């Protein structure tokens, strides 16, 4: 049976936005909206008067930068794990060959 999207309201910078989402996605959407609100309030609170659009763009740029940095770190972590697995497999193969000789 197909689930029906349900309306949900979230508040970001004192503005209410309506979205439709699956019931199982409601919690994640609320958490994402709260995080976005927190980040936008932080930028707004830096003291400079800015239009909502500028605050949103600055927040999006900051979040994009963080995401790209996390992706780069994840790529390096994956490469290091893959390299270490290959090293361990080689060591295991050498040890087994040594026992068979």
Buried (B, 14 or more C-beta within 10 A) or exposed (E): EEEEEEEBEBEBBEEEEEBEBEEEBBEEBBEEBEEBBEBBBEBBEEEEEBEEEEBBEBBEEBEEEEEEEEEEEEEEEEEEEEEEEEEEEEEEEEEEEEEEE
